[in-house]
Amino acid sequence: MHMKHSGVEHGPPVVPVKFVLEDPEGLTSTEQTEWNLMGGEGENLLELAVEHGINIEHACGGVCACSTCHVYVEEGMGEVSESEEDEEDRVEEAPGLQIDSRLACQCKIQGKGPIQVRVPAWNRNAVKEVPH
């Protein structure tokens, strides 16, 4: 399922967010393992990644109905929104659960950064969506 832009207003892209990809080829069709992006306050990490060509799996379209956008927030957990009960219930279903596990669709940027997100090798969009 393709994620639609949330339409939620967010601030200008001034918050540094680094994505570390364990499988860059599967997520971006490149060999680039680190992506230094700038996000805006109120923007979720999944939107930021997808808008910059990092194809994090998101089977439900980013509405917190699955756990396929599971990532690790390795730095800056205090710079993103706190998890809510719906997310906590979903993330428990994800493989490789860790203390820094979050769903990228639910992590909204709230601070000034920096934020570092690791996308595990098993999180890849196996079917790349091509615009018609």
C-alpha positions in Angstrom: 0.0 0.0 0.0 1.3 3.4 -0.9 1.5 6.0 1.9 -0.4 9.2 1.2 1.0 12.4 2.6 -0.7 13.1 5.9 -1.5 16.6 5.0 -0.7 17.6 8.6 1.1 21.0 8.7 4.6 20.8 10.0 7.4 23.2 10.5 10.2 24.0 8.1 12.9 21.3 7.6 15.4 22.3 10.3 15.7 19.2 12.5 18.6 16.9 11.6 17.5 13.3 11.2 20.0 10.6 10.2 18.7 7.3 8.8 21.1 4.3 9.0 20.0 1.6 6.6 21.2 -2.0 7.2 19.9 -2.9 3.7 20.4 0.2 1.6 20.0 -1.7 -1.8 16.6 -3.1 -0.7 15.3 0.2 0.6 16.8 2.7 -1.9 18.3 0.8 -4.8 21.6 2.4 -3.8 24.6 1.5 -1.7 24.2 4.6 0.5 23.9 3.4 4.1 23.5 6.8 5.9 21.1 9.5 4.8 21.3 12.9 6.5 17.9 14.6 6.1 16.2 17.6 7.6 12.7 17.2 9.1 10.1 19.6 10.3 8.4 19.7 13.7 5.2 17.6 13.5 6.4 15.5 10.5 6.6 11.8 11.2 9.7 9.8 10.4 8.0 7.5 7.9 6.9 10.5 5.8 10.3 12.0 5.9 12.0 8.8 4.8 9.5 8.0 2.0 9.6 11.6 0.7 13.4 11.2 0.3 13.4 7.8 -1.4 13.9 5.6 1.6 11.2 2.9 1.0 10.5 1.8 4.6 7.8 -0.9 4.5 4.4 0.4 5.6 1.7 -2.1 4.7 -1.1 -0.2 6.4 -0.3 3.1 4.7 1.1 4.6 7.9 -2.1 4.5 10.0 -0.8 2.4 13.0 -2.6 -0.7 11.9 0.5 -3.0 11.5 4.1 -3.1 12.6 5.9 -3.1 9.2 7.5 0.4 9.7 9.3 -0.8 12.8 12.6 1.1 13.3 15.0 1.8 16.1 15.4 5.4 17.4 19.0 5.1 18.4 19.5 8.8 19.3 17.0 11.6 20.1 14.1 9.6 21.6 13.3 12.8 23.5 13.1 14.7 20.2 10.1 12.6 18.9 6.6 12.2 20.2 6.0 9.7 23.0 4.4 6.4 22.0 0.7 6.0 22.6 -1.1 2.8 23.6 -2.1 1.9 19.9 1.6 2.1 18.9 2.8 0.1 21.9 0.3 -2.6 21.1 1.4 -2.8 17.4 5.2 -2.5 18.0 5.0 -5.6 20.3 4.1 -7.6 17.2 7.2 -6.5 15.3 10.3 -8.8 15.0 13.5 -7.7 16.7 11.8 -5.7 19.5 14.2 -3.6 21.5 13.9 -0.8 24.1 14.3 1.8 21.3 11.7 0.2 19.0 9.2 2.6 17.4 6.8 2.7 14.5 8.1 5.3 12.0 4.5 6.3 11.2 3.9 7.3 14.8 7.2 9.1 15.6 6.5 12.8 15.1 9.4 15.2 15.3 9.0 17.4 18.3 12.4 18.7 19.2 15.4 20.3 17.7 17.3 17.0 17.1 19.5 15.4 16.3 17.7 12.1 15.7 19.2 8.9 14.5 17.0 6.1 13.2 18.2 2.6 12.2 16.1 0.7 9.7 16.7 -3.0 10.2 17.7 -5.2 7.2 14.5 -7.2 7.4 12.4 -4.0 6.9 12.3 -3.6 3.1 9.6 -2.9 0.6 9.8 -6.1 -1.5 7.4 -4.7 -4.1 8.5 -1.3 -5.3 5.6 0.9 -6.3 6.1 2.6 -9.6 4.0 5.6 -10.6 1.7 5.0 -13.5 
